[in-house]
Amino acid sequence: MESTPPPPPLRIFNVSAKELVTHFLFTWLTFHGMSTLHTVALGLLSMQTNKVLSDFLQGSGTYIQILKIRDAYTTEGIDLSPCVNLRVLRLGWICLLPKYPPGSVKFVTEVLRTVNSDHFEEVMIVIRLAHGTMDELDAFDWEGLALVLQKPCFKGLKRLRFSVSGCREIMMQVVRERLSALPQEMLEVVQWTVSENYGRW
């Protein structure tokens, strides 16, 4: 890394790359330091890469206010606790079908357990629904989500938004029922946008 040039003073860093490239980029940023970042978009691809991301956040996490995680493969090795000024967290491509990674149904809960920011305003969860049946919706870790949102760091949460690929009305009903302990005015269910469909959210 000594021979690589330092990164430019980026405000937004959007990574959509294969695992090896992601690994290199965040190792590079960690080596040189990055104090200008406001928004980071990335994927949690494997334990090894997640640990590299966590090392990066140890040094630069205090500057990040918006974090977008769009690949729900594994949370093993990830730690968002250094992001003490985080205001917006977006978690995407949660798929509740059995053929997809089994960890995806608890992905949101496991990520939120590592959060340690008192400035939280919004959490958005992007879910891919195939049929919108109750079996599919029941697979989501509603109980775990309700429990983790009781952490003191979420006391200032203003909006919990679900963005779904279909069945918006059914999803809204389920959200209100399963998260009835939360203030209902903070709950929102919206339809996927074209940008979300292509990962640009």
N, C-alpha and C positions, 0 to 999 in steps of 0.2 A: 504493500500500500504506500510505502514511502515514495515510490516513483510516480504515483498517480497525482494528477493536478487536483487541487481542492475544488469542491463543487461551487457553482455560482450561488449568490444569496437568494435561494428559492423561498417563495412564500407557500407555494402549493407543490406537493410531490405526489404524482399519481403513477403508481407502479402496476402495470398489467403485463407481466412477463413470466417466463418459465422459472422454475425453482432456483436453478443455478444462477440465473441473472439476478433474481430478487436477492438471493444470498449475497452476491457480489456487491450490489448497489448499497445495501444497508451496512455491510462491512466497511465499504468505502466512506459512507457518511459518518459512521461511528468513528473511524480513524481521524477524519479531518474535523469533525464537529459540525453541528448545524444549529445555529441559534436564530435563524430567521423564519423557520417554518411555522405556518399557521394551520395548514390543512395537509393531512397525509391520507392517501387511499392505497390500500394494499390487500393482499390475501394471506390467510393463514394456511400454509400448504403442507407443512410437516413439522415435527418436533424440532428438528435441526434448524430449519429456517425460522421458526417461531422464536427460538432462543437467540438467534441473530437479531431479530426484530426487537426482542426485549432488551438486549444489550444496547441497541441504538436508542431506545426510549430512556434507558438509564441516564444517558448523556443529554438527550435533546427533548425528552418528553415534557419538560416544564413549559416549553414554548408552544406546544400543539393545543389548539382549541377545538378542532374538528378532526375526527378520525373516522374513516370509512373502511370497513372490512367487508369485502364482497365475496370471498371464497370460504365457505364453511366446511373445510376439510377436517381440521383438528385444532383444538385449543391447547394441546399439550405443549408446555414450554413457554406460553405467552404470559406476560405480566404487564398490565396497563397502569399499575399503581404509580409509576413515575409521572404520569400525565395529570398532574395536580391542578392544571387549569383547563381541563377538558370540559367543553360545554355541549358538544353535539357528538353523538356516537351513532353511526349507521351500520347495521349488520345485515348482510344480504345473502341472497340465494339460499335461503333455508328451504330445503326440500323434505317433505314428510313422507315420501314414498319409500318402501322397504328397499328398493334397489339402489338407493343413494346411500352415501356414508351414514352408518347408524348413529354416529355422534352428532349429526346435524340437528336432531330433535332437541338436544340439550345444549347446543352450541351457544345460544344467546345467554342462557343462565351461567354457563361456565365462564364466558367472557366478562359478564357483568360482575361476577364475584371478585375479579381482579381490579375493579375500578376503585379509585381513591381520590376523586375530585369533588370538592364541595361547590363547584360552579355549574353543575349539570343543569341543562335546560331542556334537552330533547334526546330521546332515544327513538330511532326508527328501525323497524325490522321488516325486511323484504322477504316474503314467503311465496314460494311457488306451489300452487295448488293444482292438482291434476283433475280432481272431481269435486272437491268441496264436501265430501261425505263426512259424517261424524267420526268414522274410524280414522280417517286421515287427520281431521282436526284434533282428535283426542291424542294423537301421537305427540303433539307439541307439549313441552314441559311447562304447562300453565302454572302448576303449583310452585315449581322452582322459581319461575319468573316473579310471581307474586311475593315470595319470600325474600328474594334477593333485592327487590325494590324497596324493602323496608330498611335497608342499610341507611345510616344517617346521611351518607353522601348524596342520596337521592331525594332528600327532603325538599329541595328546591325545584324538583322536576316539574316542568310546565306541560310537556307533551310526550305522550307515548303513542307513536304512530306505527300502524301496520300498513304496509303496501303489499297488495295481493294481486295475483295474476287472474283472479276470477272469483266469483261467489262473494262479492263484497258484502251483501246484505247478511248472508249466513255468517260470515266472519265477524261482522259487527255484533251480531247477537251473541256469538260465542265469546268474544272479547269482553263484552259487558257482564256476561254470566260468570266467566272464569276469573275475572279481575274485578269483581264487585267491591272488594275492599278499597280499591283505589278511587280517587275522585273521578267521577264519570266525565267531567268536562275536560280532563286531560287525555282521554282516550279517543283515538281517531283511526278510521280505516279508509284507505284510499286505493284507487285502482292504479296498477302499474302504469308508468308513463313510458313513452318510447325510449327516453334516455335511460331509464332503469333497465329496460329490456336489453339494452346493449352495454350495461354496466357503467354508464356514465352518470352516476348519482353521487 
